[in-house]
Amino acid sequence: MHVELLLRCRANQEAKPLESFVPTTLYRKLGMDSVAVAPAQNDALQHVKKPGGWEPIKNIKDPYVQEMGRFAVMEQPKPVGLVASMEFVGVVSGEIQLVAAGKEYRLVVEVKVTEKIIVHGCPVSSIRLYVAVVLDKPSDKSWKVLSFAPLELPVGLGHVPA
């Protein structure tokens, strides 16, 4: 049986025989002179998940995600200035992307910030949002905080008219 098939090269739309894409020894071992592939199979390869691109985390309440947020807060250096302490409250939203080293999580973390200011005998506390980017490296079972910063609202959001 001999079937000749031409496949388009996406770079220049030039037709090329399948032999240029598949090693000759592979289809000869299968007992074929050539290989027939449905045209749509070429297009399906474009939908394979590749590294890059943020996607929402499906279950933000997952204990693994929550613990990663707690880890990001705990890894912050001891507060300076007016801030006395930072306490993890919870992860409120997040995204994930595949990278070469594993997975990156971009988490919006709710943090209770207590200041050194005392008003009427009580320290001043507030809930603030931070964005933490954490690298999850399953190969060595470790997490690394890549960044941790206050959440910045876009201009115009959060503005209260006088």
PyMOL commands that set and color helices and strands:
alter all, ss='L'
color gray80, all
select helices_A, chain A and resi 18-20+24-29+39-47+63-74
alter helices_A, ss='H'
color red, helices_A
select strands_A, chain A and resi 6-9+14-17+55-56+83-99+102-119+122-137+142-150
alter strands_A, ss='S'
color yellow, strands_A
deselect
rebuild
show_as cartoon
